Each structure stands twice: as structure tokens, then as C-alpha cells.
């Protein structure tokens, strides 16, 4: 019996709570309230029970208002547990729906704290994205080629990244670029380049000034003077030991009889050997003694030899043509069959040195005119950067 009485009391309490909720939802209603003057309800009287007026909300309208509030509650409940920026539209929609409810309806939305937390999370993520974009820009500004000049820029980017929130760090999409730049900077700081880096601008300026007042001919002569004659003689001796100068020159000399007004037009070619031959209008004279006789004749008739040898484009032959201008130069002795390579080198050494000087002067003049100092220093920097410092000089700790 007691249980039945308790159940009845619970039902009565539930009905009373529902009626109170209906009254709260009907904040714009026009029914009378107990104990009031009854001004809002047309039929209410002071001190009576305040029965609803005839034009108050209907039961369907009340139930619809409750249904709208419950829909908003469900809308908030559907928000994901982990909020991301991709959910900001859903969060805004839930807030708009909640704000559209009456204060009575809002009382039915019992999970409003979930919406507030989601909004706070969206605000955090927006700020994280804003902060991350600043760091992304700093990293994007790093040059492709890292030098020691970029140390401050790289370290500033690292400090900015480390100061980010955990959320913001996950939004820095180019962190690998910063890591690579730091590795390259560390390599450069651990190279020989770091010891001379601060002096390179001054050195480059000195080179510019030196080139501006440079006399190429003097530089060339000084360079040649640095090379001992013994080195030139030794190089020539080694070359001539591998190349028979006599046979080379001998095979290049040819005479056409028609050039001397003879009725027979025959080309005579001198080559070393022991026999002669005739082939297709060319007489091949294989005779060392005849060649030596020709050289003796040539020494006494320099111009003839110049005319003959001048037809060849071989550098060695041209060297001999130029040498003929020296009265102390004896072509017959140079190319005699008993002259050794060392003796030939001694005779050719001064001539080659003079020719080398002339060629070097021209090369230096062209080099100075076309010298790219920036490229030279870039090469120097690359070389220095590739040489690590000894451990006793550089210590990372």
C-alpha cells in the first residue's frame, strides 16, 4: 500500500514539474499567475489560481517549442569529441541555433557547456594557424643556398618555431626546410670557411682594386721568370725524347719543281730513310744526307726555308719558322741527325720561353677582361666549405 502511495506522489511531482516547464516556456504567454493581479491573463483575478487565458499557447505549440530545444541539444551532442578547424562551420551553426531559442527553450539544452568548449577550441586553433603561418613565412624566406651570412635568419626561424604551441607546430608544413638549413649551417660552421668568412669581403675588394691597376704584360713576365730555365729545358728534353723532331720536320718539307720554272711539274718530298720512290707525280726522297744538305742550304737562305715551312699549320713547324728570325739560331744544327734531344731542347728553350711569354700575356689580358670575381670567390668558398676543421680547432660543445 505504501508503494502505491509513493508512485502516486512521484507522478504528481512529475506533472507539477512539467506544468512549471510549460509556464517557463510560455514566457510570452498571457495566462494569469497565482497571487498576481491577473493583468496578463484576461480572465485571471487577484488571488485566484490564474487560469490561462483563452488566447495562450496551445499544447501543440508548447510541445513544438520543447522539440526545437531538444533538436539543438542533439545538434551540439553530434559535434565530434576532438574539434578541428574543419568543424568550425558546425560549431557556428550550433551556436546560431542555440541563440535563436527563447530563454525557456535554452533551459532544455543541458549540454551548452559542450558548445562553449568547442568554441574555445576553435579559437585556439585559429590562433595556432595564425602563429604557424608566421613561422612558415620565415622558413620560406630562407635562401636555397645557405651561407654563414644566414646564421641569424636560420636561428630566428628556429626560435619562432620552438615558441609555438603544440597545435601550431603541427601546422608548420615546411619544417623539413628549416632542418635542412640548420644542417647545412652546422656543416659550414664546422668547416675551414668559418675561419676566413669575415675576411672574404675585404679580400674580394682587394682583388677588385688589384685587377683595376694590373699590367698584364708585367704579370706575364713575372710568371715566366718564376719558372726556372732548367724546368723548361727538362720539359723540352722529355718531349723531344718522345718526338723525333728531325723526322717530323723532314716529312713536312716538299718542293714543287714548277715553282722554280722547270718544265716538269713534280713534287719532291723529303723523308728519313734509305731509299727513294716515285709515285703519281711525287718523288719521295729518302735520303738523310740530302736532307742535311738541304738544311745547310736553308740556313744560308733563310727566306726560302720560311716560305717552305710557312705552308704548314703544325705548331712545331711554326715554332721553327719564328726561330729563323734569330741570327744565332742554326736550323741545320738543330735538325742534324747527330743532334741529341737534350741539345735540341737547349737550342729551343729560349725561343719557346719568348713565345710562351707572348702567348701568356695575351691569355692574361683576355682572362682579366673576362674575369668574374664573384665566380672566383664562389669557387673559393665552395672549396673552403668542403674542408672540415680539425677537431682541436672546432668543438661543437
Phi, psi and omega in degrees: 000319179296324180296320179297317179298320180295318179298319180297317180298318180297318178297319181296318179297318180297317179296319180297319179296320180296318181297319179296321178295321179297319179297319180294319179295331182268051182297335177263010183290169185238021180276160179283153179247136182305135176086358181258182185281349179076022182289325182287317177274132186294330184257356183289146179235149179303132174085351180269192186277358176065053178299145183300148175286165185291336182257021176288174182296143178278168180297322178298320180294322179294314179297324179294321179296318178296320180299318178299318180296319180293328176296319178294320178300317178294323179299320178290320180297333181283350178296143182294155179295318178259112184273135173235173179297338179292343182265003187297327178294318179294322179293318178296321180295320179294319178296318180297319180294320181293316181295337180282347180283157172284166180299326178293317178296320181300333179295335178281346180273091188277356181246031180299333179297329177295318178295317180299317179295320179296319179295320178295322180293319177300318179298318178298316182292325177296317178293322178298318179296319179298314179295320181296321181297328177297315181291321176302319178296321178296321180288320178299332182283349178294139182289160177293318178260114183274135172233176179294340177293342185262011183301312181297318181297319180291317182290326176297320179296320179294316179299317180297320179294314182296335181279351181290157172288167179301319179298316183294322180300324180291344182265357177276102189275350183242031180300328180299328178294317178296317180299318179294320179296321178296320180295318179293319178298318178298321179296317181294320180291340178259024180240168179300336181301324184297334181285332186246002186303316184290343181265349185297318178301318179295322179295319179296320178297321178296319179297317178301315180293321180295319180293327182296328181250024185277136173256104185303323183295321179292317179300316180298315181296320178295322179294316179296322180294336179287342182268114180298145179300330181297326179292316179298314180298320180294319179295318179294319180299316179297320180293314184289339176290334179266343183234120178281100184297323180298313182291324180298311181291320182300320182286352182257353182268125176219148182231132176258124184297332180296334179291343181256012177080013179282146182293339180261127181263095183230138175264127179253122181249129179263128176221153178288148179152190184241003182216162181243163180208162179232125184213116172054049178080010178234129177260118178268110182262105179263084187208108181297319182295321179294323178296318179295323178293321178296321180295320178297317177297321181294323180297330179270350180226070187304317185299323179297317180294322178299317179297321181288311183287335182295344179286343183269146177258004181293132182303322181294320179294317178298326176299318179292322178299316179294328182291334182297340179289344179273118184295339180275354183275127182245101182296328180293320180288322180300317186257012178294147186294343180263359181280127183279160176304322180296320178292321177298319180296320179296325180285323184275340185309305181299324181292315180294322178299315179296317180295320180296322179298314180299315180294322182292322178301312180298319181294319181292320178301315178295319181296319180294318180297327185252009184291127176258098184300322179300317180295321179299314181288328175299319178295317179299317180297319179298320180294312180297323182291339182271354182255109181291149177288147173298150184299330183286343180266320185245133179224113184298329181291000000 
